[in-house]
Amino acid sequence: MDFRLTDDQRALRAGVRELLEGRFPRERLRAAVDGGPPVVDRALWRELGGAGFFALRLREADGGVGLGLPEAVLAFEEAGRALLPGPLVATHLAAGVVEGAAEGRAVVTALDTAGDGVGVGDGAGALVEHLASADAVLAIGAPGDGDVEALPAAGLARAARPVRSVDPATPLHRVPNPDRVPHPDRVPHPGRVACPGRLAASARPAGPRSAGRYRREAVLLTAALQLGSAARTVEMAVRHARERFQFGRPIGAFQAVQHLCAGMLVRAETARSVVYAAAVTEDAGEVAAAKLLADEAAVHNARDCLQVHGGMGFTWEADVHLHLKRAWVRAEQWQRAADAEEELAAGLLRFGA
């Protein structure tokens, strides 16, 4: 099987990178982090929607781009590289389900009703990101039960309480079990949500995607975000190692720094090969392996990048800590390390049988 990118895929990746460099440069990242309580930039969201970011996998007949999961992974890798904040995965998954999501007119966050949302749960409910900015919430149940719902965000927001987030650009809320929150407008998927407003049945079903399929795609796209961050911290470390001089030489000339950078590159490229392969096969075991390796690459590369930067890496002004904190949050999203390991172990047992 040939996993090399096609010319069109390379052009897509380059186009998304150019878009994000122009619309979300470092200055906007720092403004989002330093500017008070984080909210989704609606203007940027609409620009992403206009560029087809959220509608990449919708059929052209439905106003989408008509591409597949591998192309979505490439786009999300670039978003992770840019540390683009917001519920990107949920809004992408909601395209065709929530009115306005594909065009970026609606912001959709996600609730993992089979787990603990996007953070460590304590039995008191799940953590949901960017709830205050969301128009709708995509509630995805356990694999196999087919329970996928689109809920108005307002009802959940009223019952939620804010939770301190390690990532300054990812606000979190603790929400109770959706079954305990009154939602007079709730309808099961397939359906479309008119945002803001009432849930309305779609004239055309959004497709036979099960809860398991939604969950698998969410895991893989989150892994792609982690991959982008891991690759970006390699670039940051190498650039600093070239520019920072010590004892009259660039620090990259010292073997200890070279080993750190080499290890970072190996982690990122190993994760890349597995993430790209999982995007083609969509196998549950390979998706779990992709998330496991991408999480490890993002977290450990950010730590090593901070080490290469030395004392300045610990300062608020440096961007290294932002990659590390975002990687910590994403590592808790959709599939944690222990769950991914269990998925892989189960696959090996099935293969052995």
C-alpha positions in Angstrom: 0.0 0.0 0.0 1.4 3.4 -1.0 1.1 6.0 1.8 2.9 8.8 0.0 0.9 12.0 -0.4 -0.5 12.9 -3.8 0.1 16.2 -5.4 -3.4 17.3 -4.4 -2.9 16.3 -0.8 0.4 18.2 -0.6 -1.4 21.2 -2.1 -4.1 21.0 0.4 -1.7 20.9 3.3 0.3 23.8 1.9 -3.0 25.8 1.4 -4.2 25.2 5.0 -0.8 26.2 6.3 -0.8 29.4 4.3 -4.3 30.2 5.4 -3.5 29.7 9.1 -0.2 31.6 8.9 -2.2 34.5 7.3 -5.3 34.4 9.6 -3.8 33.1 12.8 -0.2 34.2 13.2 1.6 34.2 16.5 0.3 37.6 17.4 -3.3 36.3 17.3 -2.3 33.2 19.3 -0.7 35.4 22.0 -3.7 37.7 22.0 -6.0 34.7 22.5 -3.9 33.5 25.4 -3.2 36.9 27.0 -6.5 38.6 26.4 -8.6 37.3 29.3 -11.3 34.6 29.3 -10.8 32.5 26.1 -13.7 32.6 23.6 -14.0 31.2 20.1 -13.1 33.9 17.5 -16.3 33.9 15.4 -14.7 35.8 12.5 -11.9 33.3 12.2 -14.4 30.4 12.5 -16.4 31.7 9.6 -13.2 32.1 7.6 -12.3 28.5 8.3 -15.8 27.5 7.2 -15.5 29.6 4.1 -12.3 27.8 3.2 -14.0 24.4 3.6 -12.1 23.3 6.7 -15.2 22.0 8.4 -16.9 20.7 5.2 -13.9 18.8 3.9 -15.7 15.4 4.1 -19.2 16.6 3.1 -20.4 15.6 -0.3 -20.1 18.2 -3.0 -23.8 17.9 -3.6 -24.4 19.0 0.0 -22.1 22.0 -0.3 -18.9 20.2 0.9 -15.5 19.6 -0.6 -16.0 15.8 -1.1 -12.7 14.7 0.3 -11.9 11.9 2.8 -10.5 11.2 6.2 -6.8 11.3 5.0 -7.3 14.9 3.8 -9.0 15.9 7.0 -6.0 14.5 8.9 -3.7 16.7 6.9 -5.8 19.8 7.6 -6.0 19.0 11.3 -2.2 18.4 11.5 -1.7 22.0 10.3 -4.2 23.3 12.8 -2.3 21.5 15.6 0.9 23.0 14.3 -0.6 26.5 14.6 -2.1 25.7 18.0 -5.4 26.9 16.7 -7.8 27.0 19.6 -11.5 26.0 19.6 -13.6 22.8 19.3 -12.3 22.0 15.9 -12.9 18.2 16.0 -16.5 18.6 17.2 -17.5 21.3 14.6 -15.9 19.2 11.8 -17.9 16.1 12.9 -21.1 18.2 13.2 -20.9 19.4 9.6 -24.2 18.2 8.0 -25.7 17.6 11.4 -25.8 21.1 12.9 -27.0 23.9 10.7 -24.2 26.3 10.0 -21.4 24.1 11.3 -20.0 23.4 7.8 -19.8 27.1 7.0 -18.4 28.1 10.4 -21.6 30.0 11.4 -22.1 27.6 14.3 -19.6 26.5 16.9 -20.1 23.0 18.1 -18.4 21.3 21.0 -18.6 17.6 22.0 -19.6 15.6 25.0 -18.3 12.1 25.4 -21.2 10.5 27.3 -19.3 7.2 27.5 -16.2 8.6 29.1 -15.1 11.7 30.9 -15.3 14.3 28.1 -12.0 16.1 27.5 -10.4 15.8 30.9 -9.9 13.6 34.0 -13.3 12.7 35.3 -14.2 12.3 39.0 -17.6 10.8 38.6 -19.3 14.2 39.0 -19.9 14.6 35.3 -17.8 15.2 32.1 -15.6 18.0 31.1 -16.6 19.9 27.9 -14.3 22.4 26.2 -15.5 25.8 24.9 -19.0 25.3 26.2 -19.6 29.0 26.8 -18.9 29.7 23.1 -20.8 26.8 21.6 -24.1 26.9 19.8 -24.6 23.2 20.0 -23.2 20.1 21.7 -22.6 16.8 19.9 -23.2 14.1 22.5 -21.6 10.8 21.5 -22.3 7.7 23.4 -20.5 4.4 23.8 -19.4 2.4 20.7 -22.1 0.0 19.7 -25.2 1.7 21.1 -25.6 4.1 18.2 -26.5 7.0 20.6 -25.5 10.3 18.9 -27.4 13.4 19.7 -27.1 17.1 18.9 -28.1 19.2 21.8 -28.6 23.0 22.3 -25.6 24.3 24.2 -27.6 26.6 26.4 -29.3 23.9 28.4 -26.0 22.2 29.3 -24.3 25.5 30.0 -26.9 26.5 32.6 -26.3 23.2 34.4 -22.5 23.3 34.1 -19.8 24.8 36.3 -16.4 26.1 35.1 -13.3 24.1 35.8 -9.8 25.5 35.8 -8.0 24.4 32.7 -4.2 23.8 32.4 -4.4 25.3 28.9 -5.1 29.0 28.9 -6.8 28.8 25.5 -9.0 25.8 26.3 -11.8 26.7 28.8 -13.5 23.7 30.4 -16.9 23.2 32.1 -18.0 20.2 34.1 -21.5 19.1 33.0 -23.8 16.5 34.5 -25.1 13.5 32.6 -27.2 14.9 29.7 -30.0 12.5 30.7 -30.4 14.5 33.9 -30.6 17.9 32.2 -33.9 18.9 30.7 -33.7 19.4 26.9 -37.2 19.9 25.5 -35.8 20.3 22.0 -33.5 17.2 22.0 -33.7 14.8 19.1 -31.5 11.8 18.3 -29.1 11.8 15.4 -29.6 11.9 12.4 -30.9 15.4 12.6 -29.9 19.0 12.3 -29.7 21.6 14.9 -30.8 25.1 14.1 -28.4 27.3 16.0 -29.2 29.2 17.9 -32.7 27.9 18.4 -34.7 24.7 18.4 -33.6 21.3 17.2 -35.1 20.7 13.8 -35.4 17.4 11.9 -33.2 17.3 8.8 -34.9 17.0 5.4 -32.1 14.5 4.6 -30.5 12.1 7.1 -26.9 13.0 7.8 -25.8 9.4 7.1 -25.4 6.1 8.8 -22.4 7.0 11.0 -22.6 5.2 14.3 -21.4 6.4 17.7 -18.4 4.1 17.2 -17.6 5.7 13.9 -17.9 9.2 15.3 -15.7 8.3 18.2 -13.0 6.7 16.0 -12.9 9.8 13.8 -12.7 12.1 16.8 -9.8 10.0 18.2 -7.9 10.2 14.9 -8.4 13.9 14.3 -7.3 14.6 17.8 -4.2 12.5 17.1 -3.6 14.6 14.0 -3.7 17.8 16.1 -1.1 16.2 18.4 1.0 15.3 15.5 1.0 18.9 14.2 2.1 20.2 17.6 4.8 17.5 17.9 6.2 18.5 14.5 6.1 22.2 15.3 8.1 21.8 18.5 10.8 20.0 16.5 11.0 23.1 14.3 11.1 25.4 17.3 13.9 23.4 19.0 16.0 23.2 15.9 15.7 26.9 15.2 16.6 27.8 18.7 19.6 25.4 18.7 20.9 27.2 15.6 20.3 30.7 16.9 21.3 30.4 20.5 25.1 30.8 21.1 27.0 29.6 24.2 30.7 29.6 24.6 31.0 31.1 21.1 29.2 28.3 19.4 25.5 27.6 18.6 24.1 25.2 21.2 23.1 22.8 18.4 26.8 22.0 18.1 26.7 20.2 21.4 26.0 16.5 21.4 23.4 16.6 24.2 21.3 19.1 22.3 21.6 17.2 19.1 20.4 14.0 20.8 17.3 15.8 22.2 16.4 17.2 18.7 17.1 13.8 17.0 14.8 12.0 19.5 12.1 14.6 19.0 12.2 14.1 15.2 12.0 10.3 15.6 8.9 10.6 17.8 7.2 13.0 15.4 7.9 10.9 12.3 7.0 7.6 13.9 3.7 9.2 15.0 3.2 10.6 11.5 3.5 7.3 9.8 1.0 5.6 12.1 -1.5 8.5 12.0 -1.4 8.6 8.2 -1.8 4.8 8.0 -4.8 4.9 10.3 -6.4 7.6 8.2 -6.4 5.2 5.3 -7.4 2.0 7.0 -9.7 3.5 9.7 -9.0 0.3 11.7 -9.8 0.7 15.4 -6.5 -0.7 16.6 -4.5 1.4 14.2 -6.4 4.5 15.3 -5.7 3.6 19.0 -2.0 3.2 18.1 -2.1 6.6 16.3 -3.5 8.4 19.3 -1.1 6.7 21.7 2.0 7.6 19.7 0.8 11.1 18.8 0.0 11.9 22.4 3.5 10.7 23.5 5.2 12.7 20.7 3.3 15.9 21.5 3.9 15.8 25.2 7.5 14.5 25.2 8.5 16.8 22.3 7.2 19.8 24.1 9.1 18.9 27.2 12.3 18.3 25.2 11.8 21.6 23.3 11.4 23.4 26.6 14.7 21.8 27.7 16.5 23.0 24.6 15.2 26.5 25.2 16.7 26.4 28.7 15.6 29.0 31.2 13.7 31.1 28.7 11.6 28.1 27.8 9.9 28.4 31.3 8.8 32.0 30.7 5.2 33.0 29.8 6.5 34.9 26.8 7.9 31.7 25.1 5.3 29.6 23.2 6.8 26.2 24.3 4.6 26.0 27.4 1.5 26.5 25.2 2.3 23.4 23.2 2.9 21.4 26.3 -0.3 22.5 28.0 -2.4 21.9 24.9 -0.8 18.4 24.5 -1.8 17.5 28.1 -5.4 18.5 27.4 -5.6 16.6 24.1 -4.1 13.5 25.7 -7.2 13.3 27.8 -9.6 13.7 24.9 -11.6 10.8 23.5 -9.1 8.0 24.1 -6.5 8.1 26.9 -3.4 6.1 26.9 -4.8 3.3 29.1 -7.8 2.9 26.8 -5.7 2.9 23.7 -3.5 0.2 25.2 -6.6 -1.9 26.0 -7.8 -1.5 22.4 -4.5 -2.6 21.0 -4.3 -5.6 23.4 -7.9 -6.6 22.4 -6.9 -6.5 18.8 -3.8 -8.6 19.4 -5.9 -11.2 21.2 -8.4 -11.3 18.3 -5.6 -11.7 15.8 -4.1 -14.5 17.9 -7.4 -16.3 18.0 
